[in-house]
Amino acid sequence: MQTGQELTDKNGTGVASEYLTFTLGSEEYGIDILKVQEIRGYDTVTHIANAPEFIKGVINLRGVIVPIVDMRIKFKVGVPTYNEFTVVIIMNVLGRVIGMVVDGVSDVVALSGDQIKPAPEMGAALDTDYITGLGTLNDQMLILVDIEKLMSSEEMQVMEQAN
């Protein structure tokens, strides 16, 4: 596969990718809709001793033990509060089911290649490997997250131990 080319439909225009958008603090993020399994309200979790702070615990989802990651803690976005708007996005990542706590889910949007700009280089001080790009929709900026890169192998190993 050649790099630098996007898929095109029969009209020669860029094929749009769909993203589930969610909020963390004042920022909007987007993740690949194909990774999303379901969206649930935030429920009580079973805490795991010695887990990193961003892993809130686990839930039993129809017989599957699902680790719950609070993205507000992971991204250091303010103090997490849990209310009726707090949701958990259940995703299938690298063959594992995980839950991601966010402030709220906004929409499903389709972005074409010309609406996505590469992520800026921030240097070694800030890890932006998990940001696939910045999407623009009307006057709104979306931070597009590669959830598989974000749930790095080191963190996934921590989650493996939680089960």
C-alpha positions as CSV (number, residue, x, y, z in Angstrom):
1,M,0.0,0.0,0.0
2,Q,1.3,3.4,-0.9
3,T,1.6,6.0,1.7
4,G,0.2,9.5,1.4
5,Q,-2.9,8.4,-0.5
6,E,-6.4,8.2,0.8
7,L,-9.1,5.9,-0.3
8,T,-11.4,7.3,-2.9
9,D,-14.9,6.5,-3.9
10,K,-16.1,6.1,-7.5
11,N,-16.5,9.9,-7.8
12,G,-12.8,10.4,-6.9
13,T,-13.6,12.2,-3.7
14,G,-12.0,11.1,-0.3
15,V,-13.9,8.5,1.6
16,A,-14.9,9.8,5.0
17,S,-14.0,8.0,8.2
18,E,-16.5,8.1,11.0
19,Y,-15.6,9.1,14.5
20,L,-17.4,9.0,17.8
21,T,-16.8,12.4,19.4
22,F,-16.7,12.9,23.2
23,T,-15.7,15.7,25.6
24,L,-13.0,15.8,28.2
25,G,-13.1,19.1,30.0
26,S,-13.4,21.8,27.3
27,E,-11.9,19.7,24.5
28,E,-13.6,17.5,21.9
29,Y,-11.9,14.2,21.0
30,G,-12.8,11.7,18.3
31,I,-12.2,7.9,18.1
32,D,-12.8,5.5,15.3
33,I,-16.4,4.4,15.5
34,L,-15.5,0.9,14.4
35,K,-13.7,0.4,17.8
36,V,-16.9,1.3,19.8
37,Q,-19.0,-1.6,21.1
38,E,-21.5,0.4,23.2
39,I,-22.0,3.5,25.3
40,R,-23.2,3.1,29.0
41,G,-23.8,5.4,31.9
42,Y,-21.2,5.4,34.6
43,D,-21.8,2.6,37.2
44,T,-19.9,1.6,40.3
45,V,-16.7,-0.2,39.6
46,T,-14.8,-2.8,41.6
47,H,-11.5,-1.2,42.6
48,I,-8.2,-3.1,42.0
49,A,-5.5,-2.7,44.6
50,N,-2.2,-1.1,43.4
51,A,-3.7,-0.3,39.9
52,P,-2.5,3.0,38.3
53,E,-4.7,6.0,39.3
54,F,-6.3,6.2,35.8
55,I,-7.7,2.6,36.0
56,K,-10.8,3.1,38.1
57,G,-11.4,-0.6,38.4
58,V,-13.4,-3.3,36.6
59,I,-17.0,-4.0,35.8
60,N,-18.8,-7.3,34.9
61,L,-20.4,-6.7,31.5
62,R,-22.5,-9.7,30.7
63,G,-19.9,-12.1,32.0
64,V,-16.9,-10.2,30.7
65,I,-14.6,-8.4,33.1
66,V,-13.9,-5.0,31.7
67,P,-11.2,-2.7,32.9
68,I,-12.4,1.0,33.2
69,V,-9.9,3.7,32.3
70,D,-10.8,7.3,33.3
71,M,-9.5,9.4,30.5
72,R,-9.8,12.6,32.5
73,I,-7.1,11.3,34.8
74,K,-5.1,9.7,31.9
75,F,-5.0,13.1,30.0
76,K,-4.7,15.2,33.2
77,V,-7.9,17.1,32.3
78,G,-9.2,18.7,35.5
79,V,-10.7,16.9,38.5
80,P,-12.9,14.0,37.6
81,T,-16.5,14.3,38.7
82,Y,-19.1,11.6,38.2
83,N,-22.6,12.7,37.4
84,E,-25.6,11.8,35.2
85,F,-23.7,13.0,32.1
86,T,-20.6,10.9,32.8
87,V,-20.5,8.0,30.3
88,V,-18.4,4.9,29.7
89,I,-17.5,4.1,26.1
90,I,-17.1,0.3,25.8
91,M,-14.5,-0.5,23.1
92,N,-12.8,-3.5,21.5
93,V,-9.1,-2.6,21.4
94,L,-6.5,-5.1,20.3
95,G,-8.9,-8.0,20.9
96,R,-9.7,-6.8,24.5
97,V,-12.8,-5.1,25.8
98,I,-12.1,-2.0,27.8
99,G,-14.2,0.9,29.1
100,M,-13.3,4.6,28.8
101,V,-14.8,7.1,31.2
102,V,-15.5,10.5,29.5
103,D,-17.4,13.6,30.4
104,G,-20.0,13.0,27.6
105,V,-20.5,11.7,24.2
106,S,-21.3,14.3,21.6
107,D,-22.0,12.9,18.1
108,V,-20.9,10.6,15.3
109,V,-19.2,12.6,12.6
110,A,-17.7,11.8,9.2
111,L,-14.5,13.4,8.3
112,S,-12.8,13.3,4.9
113,G,-9.1,13.3,4.4
114,D,-9.0,17.0,3.7
115,Q,-10.7,17.8,7.0
116,I,-7.9,16.0,9.0
117,K,-4.6,17.8,9.6
118,P,-1.5,16.0,10.9
119,A,-0.8,16.3,14.7
120,P,1.7,19.0,15.5
121,E,5.2,17.9,16.6
122,M,5.5,18.7,20.3
123,G,9.0,17.3,21.0
124,A,9.9,14.7,23.6
125,A,8.3,16.6,26.5
126,L,4.8,15.7,25.4
127,D,3.8,12.3,24.1
128,T,1.5,12.8,21.1
129,D,2.0,9.4,19.4
130,Y,-1.6,8.5,20.1
131,I,-2.9,11.6,18.3
132,T,-3.6,10.7,14.7
133,G,-4.5,14.2,13.6
134,L,-6.7,17.2,14.2
135,G,-10.1,17.2,12.5
136,T,-12.0,20.3,11.6
137,L,-15.7,20.3,11.4
138,N,-17.4,23.7,10.8
139,D,-15.4,25.9,13.3
140,Q,-14.8,23.1,15.7
141,M,-11.5,21.3,16.3
142,L,-11.4,17.6,17.1
143,I,-8.4,15.8,18.6
144,L,-8.4,12.4,16.8
145,V,-7.1,9.7,19.1
146,D,-5.7,6.3,18.0
147,I,-7.1,4.3,20.9
148,E,-4.8,1.3,20.1
149,K,-1.7,3.4,20.5
150,L,-3.1,5.1,23.5
151,M,-3.7,1.8,25.3
152,S,0.0,1.0,24.9
153,S,1.3,-2.4,25.6
154,E,2.7,-1.4,29.0
155,E,-0.8,-0.2,30.1
156,M,-2.5,-3.2,28.5
157,Q,-0.2,-5.4,30.6
158,V,-1.4,-3.6,33.7
159,M,-5.0,-4.3,32.5
160,E,-4.2,-7.9,31.9
161,Q,-3.1,-8.2,35.6
162,A,-6.4,-6.5,36.6
163,N,-8.4,-9.5,35.2
